Amino acid sequence: QSALTQPASVSGSPGQSITISCTGTSSDVGGHNYVSWYQQHPGKAPKLMIFDVTNRPSGVPDRFSGSKSGNSASLTISGLQAEDEADYYCTSYTSSHTSVFGGGTKLTVL
Amino acid sequence: EVQLVESGGGLVQPGGSLRLSCAASGFTFGDYWMHWVRQVPEKGLVWVSRIKSDGSETNYADSVKGRFTISRDNAKNTLSLQMNSLRAEDTAVYYCARGVGGSRYFDYWGQGTLVTVSS
């Protein structure tokens, strides 16, 4: 149950776009379309941003989008805003009937 | 409004036990899989365990298998995590989360309860 691989940090200026990658294996990311993304501000509980690879829950801005290719998934945030600064985590269901998270990515809005 | 409220965290010595609870409200608890996820302060999220809506199936991360037991009481809308043989590396904030479609994603999370394992 190795963690999915995410970059430790990414940054961008307001209005720009950034992409966070999430790499797993054929037993998790590559084997299922059950990849989701969570935003976590300091001291707060995680918040669902993307589910089933590409879907946004109601209330999440359409600036957030997800995709997947092979064993890797990505979260793209366009039109960066100051309030997007947070930690982001990907997760996937696995063939072992467990879930696995990525190590998390700290997004800094410059 | 969906609410998940964890309780039961605290300071425990290595080798000790602790039981966490998660009180659910605002939805039909017995219709959903439920999960525990933990987070070492300033570190990442780690999935711990899940239990099927009727309690008939459970799964665990390798790191807690044989030491932790997840359970639920659908009549009381309560999820529990019995943690035995605790180790320093179990120190973390423990979140309960509602699972959609089993483990497709977690749409609601509690605020977390801190467990500290230290002598």
Interface residues (C-beta under 8 A of the other chain):
Chain A: Q1 A3 Y34 S36 Y38 Q40 A45 P46 K47 L48 F51 D52 P57 Y89 T91 Y93 S96 H97 T98 S99 V100 F101 G102 G103 G104
Chain B: H35 V37 K43 G44 L45 V46 W47 R50 N59 Y60 A61 D62 S63 Y95 V100 G101 G102 S103 R104 Y105 F106 D107 W109 G110 Q111 G112
